[in-house]
Amino acid sequence: MIPEKRERHDYWNHNAVFHRELVRDAAARGGRALDVGCGDGLLVQRLAGVCREVTGVDNESAALLRARRRLAGTPSAHVLDADIMSGATAELLGRFETVTCVAVLHHLPLEAGLRALSGFVAPGGRLCVIGLAADEGPGDRALSALSVLPNWVASRWHREAADIGVPVAPPRESLREIRAVAARVLPGCRLRRRMYWRYRLTWDRPGTA
C-alpha cells in the first residue's frame, strides 16, 4: 500500500480521509458547493477543482484566516464568518448543488442543525454529512474497540495531522438517535457507519436543479 501523494499544505487525518469521496460525489453535479464548518479550507480547496463556485463557512477566526491564505489565488472559492443556524445566513447564501459538513454536526443541536443544513440544498442537490456518534451499549463499544488497532496503523502510516487548530468536542448522540432524527427530518436519507469512528449521512433533495 502506497500513501497518497500530498500537495502543498495538504495533510491526512480522520476527517480529511473522506475528502476524496466527497469531491468525487460533488463532481457528478458540479455547480455550487457549500462546506459547513470549513476550518482551514482544505475541503473547500479540493471542491474548487470540480465545482463552479465553492463557499466555506465557519465562525472560528483563526481557522478562517488560514483558509483565506490557503485559497488566495482561487477565484472560485471563498470563506465567510457565518452562523448556519441564522436565517440571515440562509438568505445570503442561497442554495447549492452540494452541501458538505465534516465533523461539525455534533457541535450543533441535532434536529435544528439537520434542518438548517437541508435548507441550503437546491432541488436535485445533495447533503453529505461525515459525523461522529457517541457509543451506546456493548455493541457500539465493541465496534469502537475493534477499530482502535486498524485506525492507529492508518494514522501512523499516513502521518496523521491530528490537531489542525480547530475546536473539538465529543459527540452527544448515538448512531441510533442520529438515525431516528435524520429519518424524520430528511425522509429518504441514507446513513452508514464508517471507519475512523465516523458515519456518513447522505440526503438528496427531490426535484430538478
Protein Blocks (a to p, Z undefined) as FASTA:
>chain_A
ZZddddehiacdfklmmmmmmmmmmmmngmadddehklnommmmmmmmmpfbdcdddfbf
klmmmmmmmmgoiakbccddddfkbmklmmmnopafbdcdehklmmpcfklmmmmmmmmp
cghiacddddddddedjklmmmmmmmmmmmmmmmmmnopafbgoiacdddfbdfklmmmm
mmmmmghiacdddehhiacdddddedjZZ
